Structures are given as structure tokens and as C-alpha cells.
């Protein structure tokens, strides 16, 4: 039997700063799929909106651009429900609060769902008014597929085995 799990997918970013729009673009593509038991939101990184969204969810999937020095377009998956995100992967943010800080704030306030997955898309262009790089545009499409599979896994109640963190 499949349980009615409330999943919140949050695409975080700033569409006016090049590759920082990656999370928003993933969210828009997923929202167009109209999936049952899934709420898809676009956020700019405002802490109270993030806390409110994840507090109502059984599981949360966050997608944001990251800047860690890897090649643009590289996608990383982090399980953050039971351990902090590696801050070195999300060292800066063009939004109000970084993903790592927002997740830890939600955890400290007791508002973090048990199942939290973060997809980070390595960006290379973050200048104001810049366009999305071709590498990140390709990664957005691949991340949409990864998140859709993650949602199906969560809805079916099965969880992957082993450590898939980078």
C-alpha cells in the first residue's frame, strides 16, 4: 500500500544571476507535471518561507545552485535529514540565507522533515544580469529527471540503500 506522503520540492535561486536560476528552473519543470502529494515551490532563500514550507512536509527536496569549485553542471545529491550539509559545497549564496544554514535552522527549530534531500547544481556564472551557462542548462534537465525519480521513491515508501552523498 502506498502512503499519502506530502513532499515539498523547493527550487531556490535568483533568475537574474545566471546559473543561480538553476533551482528555480527545476521547480518550474516539475510543477508543470502536476504530481499528486507533491507541492513545488520557488523561493529566493527567504528563511521564514523556507521554514513554513518544510514544516508542513513529510519529506523535502531542495534544489539550488552551488559554487564549490567543481565543473559547472556537476550535480550532487546530499541526504540532509540526519546530518548537516557540507558547508564547503554551499559556501555562498546570492539569496538571503544559504541552503546549509536554512536546513540547520529548520533542524534546530524542530521543523525539518526526517527525509530531506538536497540537489546542488554546480554553477559557474553568477554575475547580475548574466545568462544560464549551457552546462547548467543541461544539468537542469538531468536534475528534473533525478528529482522525479526521488519523488517516486518517496511516494512508494522505498528508500535507497547505502550512502549516496558526495
N, C-alpha and C positions, 0 to 999 in steps of 0.2 A: 504494500500500500504506500502510495506517495503522500507525504505530509504537505500541507499548505505552508510552505516556508515563505516568509516575507524577505525578499532580497532587495537591498538598496544598492544600486550601482551609481557611483558618483564620478563624473568626469570633472576634473579640476583643471583650471587654466585661465589664460588670458589670450583671447583670439587676436589681440593687437600686438603680440610679441612673438611672432614667428612660430618656432617649434613648441612654445608654451601652450599653443592651442590644441595639442595632441589629445589630451584627456577630454576636452570638450567635443572634439570631432568623433571620438569613440562613442561617447554618450549619445550624440545625435544619431549615429547609425544604429545603435542598439535601441534607442527609443522608437525608431521607425518600425521595429519588429513587433511592438505591442505584445510583450510576453506577460502571461498570467503570473501573478505573485511577485512581479518584479517592478520596482519603481526606479526609474532612471532620472537622475538629476544632473544639472550642470551647475557648477559652483566656481566661484572665483577664489576660494580659500578663506572665506569669512568663517571664523571659528564657531559662532553660535548657530549658524545654519548647518554646518557640518555636524555639530553635536546633536541638534534636533533630528537630523536625518538618520544618523546611525542609531540613536536611542530607540527608534521605532522599529528597527530591523532585527530579524533573526540572524542575518548574515549581511556583510557589506563587502562590496568590491569597489576599490578605488583605482582610478586611472589618472596618472599625472605624468608630465614630462619630468625628467630628472637630468642632472648635469653632474656626472661623476668622473668624466674623463674617458669613458668608453666611446666607441664609434657611434656617430649619430644613427638612430634607427634600431639600435640594440634594445630588445625588450627583456625586462627582468620581472620575475614573479616572486613576491615575498608573502609568506604567511605571517600575519601580524597579530592574530588573535591571542597567541600565548607568549609572544616575545616582542620586544621593541624592534622597530625597523632599523636597519643600519643607517645611521645618520649620515655617514660618508657618501651614501648613494643619493641622498636628497639634501645636499649641503646648503642650498639656497633656494629662494622662492621669489617669483615676481608677484606673488599674491601676499595677502596679509600674514599668513601663517603657513609654514611648511607642512607637508603631509606627515612627516615623522612626529612633529610637535603636536599636530592635531590629534593623531592617533593616541599618543601618550596622554594628552589632556583628557580625551574621552575615557581612556582606561582608568586614569586617576579618579575621575568622577563617577565611575561605575556605569558608564553609558556605552561601553564598547561591546558589540556583539561577540560571542565566543568565536565565531568564524569571520575572520577579516583577511581579505586578500588584497594586496596592492600590486598593480602592474605599473611599472615605471618604464617609460619610453625615453631612451637617451636622446636628448636634443643637442643641437649644435648652434642654432640661430635663435637668439633671444632678444635681439635689438627691437626697440619700439618701432612699429610700422613694418617690421620685417615679414617676409612670407615664410610659409612652411617649407622646409627643405624636402627634396624628393625622397631622401632616405626615411624621414619621419612620416611622410605621406604613405609610403609603402608599409611602414610599421603600424600605422593606424589601422589599415585594413587587416593585417595579420592579428592585431590585438583584438579587434572586433570578434574574430573567429575564436580566439583563445577565451575571451570573456564569455561568449555564448556557450562554449563547452563547459566552462566553470559553472555557469548558471545551471545547466542541465545536470551536472554532477551534484550540485547542492540541492536541487529540486528532487532528485531521485533518492537522496539520502545517503549516497555512497561518497566516501572520501578517498582521495588518493593516498597511497602508502609511500612512505619514505619522505625525505627532505627534498623539497623542490626549490628551496631558496637558493639564491645566487650568492 
